[in-house]
Amino acid sequence: MQMLLGSMPSLPRTVPRTIPRTFLTHRRSPPSPPSHPHLCPTLRRASSTTPLTTTRNIAMPSNIWDTHTHITDPMRFPLPASTNAKYHPHAALLSSLKSHLQTHEISNVVLVQPSTYGADNRCLLWGLRQLNDASNRDGVGKAARARGVVVIDPRRPPDRDELRDWHALGVRGVRVNLKSVDRAVASEAEAQELRQEIREVLRLVEPFGEMWNLQVYADQATLGHLKPLVSECDGLVGQGTRLVIDHMAGVVREGEMGVLEELVAREGCFVKLSAPYRLVGGSSKDYGELEGTVRRLLGVRGGRGVVWASDWPHTRFEGVVDGEDVRIWRRRLEEWCEGDQELIWRVFGGNAEALYGP
């Protein structure tokens, strides 16, 4: 949250100036799993005691969500001269994202602002416009719905009209990325500073209530400092905003899962089952070492606090992780759901529908 916000052209405003009160008080529940006409056996399930090559058919939801992807287009949207990001990304073009969606039969997608663009959200907003505009769809890898999660610099915030424009384009959350910029919280004073920054961002998006989420990429130690925000009252800072935790908070072993499990156990808190290679230090082509942690998270609130994501284009792991890793991770999650079709629907569709769908 350290970079200047790029200027945006004026866009049609389809969001009312006053958000209906019901949006601030009504809490959406994940939809019920679809009946068989809406399911397709596109993936196969492996027994937890056999190699992944031994498979049997199961029904996978056809209307699935990939809740964490990035696009980077340096030619169209040059990277800022200076950010706090610790890496220089490869180009990840919208056309390549469409191919990813088509290859893995993904219906809905969430674009997440990468740290390399700081708080300049223009590339993400352009991507949402292209994906959600029917006139721009070429039929290849098109998303039924595209949603976005932006970064906001509280020192240079967008005004209310600009936020309404973003909402109309499909923005449904704001991200606080501490991990990618190596921001540590080493003292209570630093923790108070971080919580105050988040409160300022949440006040900006308060008119959208639970339609917007706060997405945090941080380790468990840092998440522990955010617990007061969750416990102050219903939702974050009392406005019903949901908390979404990126990449399992880096937890590998089930026995290490203290703060993460405590947060996910609370109504309105979610964790992304994503980027397993970041947790194990590369592509394992198996990811069995994460089984205990994932099964534990699947059991919290009956699986109502988890969502799947591919983490495409696998920044910092380009050339190491590929589409096969995406398929393996999906199959592993199916396997650990143990054939529970309702749980599979929650992981791959229902929970995300509640978070990003409207």
N, C-alpha and C positions, 0 to 999 in steps of 0.2 A: 504494500500500500504506500509506495514511495514515489510513484511516477506521476507526471502530469497527465491529465485526461485529454485525449485528442478531441478536437472539435468535430461535431456531427452535423450533417445536413438536417434540415427540417423534415419531419416525417408526419404522415397523417396520424391524428390522434383518435384512436378508437377506444381508449380507456377513459371512463368518466373521471371528471376532476375530483369528485368525492367518491371514494370507494364505499360501496354499500356496507353497512354495519355488520351484516351477516358474514362477510368475509373475515372480519376480525374476531368473530366468536365461534363460528362453525368449524369444527375440526373434521377434515376429510378422513375417511377410512379407506384402506386399499379395496379396490373392487373385488368382487367374488371371482374365483377362477372361471374362465370361459368354459362353456360346454364343448363337447367333442367337435362340432362343426367348426370351431375356431381354433382347433389344435391341429398340429401337423407333426408327424414323426420324423423331423428333419435331423435330429441328433440321436446318438445311440449311447446307451448307458453301460458302463463297465462295472463289474463286481469289485468291491473294495479289496478282495483277496486275489484278484486276477489281473493280468496286464490289461492296459487299455485297449489292446488289439482284440480282446475277447469281449464282444458287445451283444446287447439285445435291444430291440426296439422299445422306445418309450415315446409318449406324446409330449412334444415341446410346444409351448405357446407360440403362435405365429406372430402375434402382435407384441414382440419383445422390445425392450428399451436397452440401448447402450448408453449408460448414464455418465460416461467420462471419456471425451475425445477432445482433441485440439486441432486447430488449423493454423498454419503459419505460412504466410505468402509474402516473402521479403520484397519481391518485385512490385507487387501492388501496394503493400503496406510495409514500408521499410521498418526494420527494428529500431527502437530508440537507441541513441548513441550511448546512453548509460542507463542501466537498470541494476537491480540487486541480484539478478539471476546469476547462477553459478555455471551456466553452460551456454553454448551457442548452438541453436537448434538447426537441424536440417529443415528444408522446406517441406511442409505437409499441406499440400494443396487440396482445395475442395474437391477437385476431380478424383484425387486419390482416396479421400474420405468416402465418396460415393461408391467407389469400387469396393472398399472395405464393407460398406453396408450391404452391397449386393452379394458379395462373396459369402457373408455370414448370415444372410437373410434377416437383417435387422430392420425393423419397421420404424422405430423412433430413436432419435439421437439427441444427446445433450452436448453442446459445445462448451468447454470450460476454458476460461482465459488462462493462457500459459504465463509463467513468470517472466519470460523473455519480452513480452509486450508491456509489462508493468500495468499501469492503469489506462493505457491506450487501447480501448476496446473496439476500435474501428474494424479490424479484420473479423472479429467474432460477429459483430453486428451485421456486417456485409454478408457473412456466411449464413446467418439466420435469414436474412432477406432473400438470398438465393434459394435456400432450401424450402422456405415456407411460401414462396411466390409460385403459384401454379404455372404461371407463364414461363418460368425459368426451368421447369422440370423437363428433363430430357428422357425420363423413363428408365434411366440407368442409375441404380443405387439411390433413388430418391427416397426421402424420409416422409412418412405419413405426417409426422410432426417433428419439428426441430425446436429445441429449447436451449437457453443459454445461461451461463453463470459468469458474471462480470467481476471485475475488480474495481473498487472505488477508493480513491485517495481522499480521506476525510478532510484533508487540508485544502483540497481543490475539488469540492464535490460538484456533481451535475445538479442542475436545478430540477424542480418538480416536473416541469414540462418535458425535459429531456428524459427523466426517469419514466414518464408515461409513454413516451415514444419507444423506449427500450422494451417496456412491458408489451406494447402492441406488437413488437417484432418477435417476442417469444422469450425474453429474459425472465427467469424465474428464481434467480438467486444471486448472491454476492459472495465472493471467495476471499478468504484470508489465508494466504500461502506463506507459512513460516518455514516449512521444511526446505523448500527449493532455494530460499535465500539465506539459509543457515542462521535464522534468527532464533536465538536461545533466550530463555527466560530463567535467569540465574538468581533473582532476588524477588522479594515481595514487592518492592518498588517497581521493578520491571513488569511484574504480573499485573499490578494495578494500572500501569500505563497501557498495557495491552488491552485489558478489559475496558478501559475508557475509550480507546480507539474503536473497539468493536461496538460499544454503546452508541458512539457517534454515527457509525455506519448504519446501525439498526434503526436509529431515529430517522435517518434519511429515507429508509424503505418502509417505515411503519405504515404508511397509507395502504400498502399492499397486503398487510397482515400475513396470514399463513400461505398466501399465494407465492411468496418469495421465501427462500431458504438461506441460511448461513452455512456456507461450506468451508470447512477448516482442514488444512493440511498441516498436521503437526504430530509430534510423537506423544506418547502417553504422559510423559512428565509435564509437557506444556498443556495438554488437555486438562490435566488436573487443576491447573490454575484457572480454567474457564468454568469449572463446576459452579461457582457462585452465580454466574450469569444464567445458568439453567435452573438453578434452585430458587432464584429470587421469587418467581411465581410461575404461573402457567406459561410454558414456552420460554423463549429467550427474552429477557427484560419485559416479560408480561404481555407481549403483543401477539403471541401465538406463532412466531417465526420458528420453523423447525431447524434443527442442527443436523448437518450431514458431515460425517467424518471421512476423509479421503483415505484410500489404500490401507484399510484395516489398522490405521495408526502405526504401521510398521511392526505390529505384533506377530511374531512367528510361533512361539510356543504357547500352548494353552495355559500353562501355569503362570505366564507373565501377564495375563489379561485381567488386570485389576480395574483401572479407571475406564478402559474401553467398555468392558462388560457392564459396569455400573451405569455409564451414560446410555448405552443402547437399551438398557432395561427400562429407561424412562420413556414415557409416551412423548412422541415428537422428536426423538433422536434416532438417527440412522447411520449406518456405516456402509461404505462401498467395498464389496468383495472384488477387489481389482488389483492390478499390477503385482501379481505374486512374485515376479522376477525381481522386483525392487526389494522384497523381503528376504529372498534367499540368495541374492547377489548374482542373478543371471538366469538364463533359461535352463530349467532342470528337465524339461520335457516330461514332467511327472507331477511335481508340486505336492507329492504325498506328505512332505514334512509339515504342511499347513493343515492337514486333515483335522487335528484336534482342535485348533483354534476356530476353524470354519464351522465344524459341527457344533461347537459350543455357542457360537454366534447364531447359528440357525435355530438353536433351541431357546433363545431369549425371546420372550413375547411371542412364541409360536412362529418365529421367522418374520415378524412384522417390522423389524428394524434393519433389514438388509436389502441391498440392491446390487445387481451385477453391473460391471463395466469392463470394457476391453482395455482402456487406457491407450487407445490408438492415438498417435503413431509411435508410442513407446519411447518417448524422449529420453535421451542418454543411453538407450539400449537398442538404437537402430543398428541393424546388421547382426544383432545377437538374438533378438526376439522377432518373431514373424507370425504370420497367420496361423501356423500350426500351433503356436503357443496359445492363441486365442481359442482355438478349437479344443485343445487339451484342457484348458482352464474351465471352459463351459462344461465339458464332459465330467470333469472332476466334481464340479458343483452339483450337477445332476445326480451323480453317484452318491454324494454325501447327503442328498435329500432323500435317499433310500426309496425312490419310487412314489413319494408323497406328492401327488399331482398339484394339490393346493399349495404346498410349500414351493414347488418349482415355479408355479405361477407368481407367487409373491416375489421370489428372488429375481425373476427375469421380466416381470411385467407389472403385477398388481401394485407393489409398493412404489415403484417409479411412477406409475399412473397417478397415484395419489400425490406424489411430490411435484411432478412436472406437467401432468396431463392437461389441466384446464388452460 
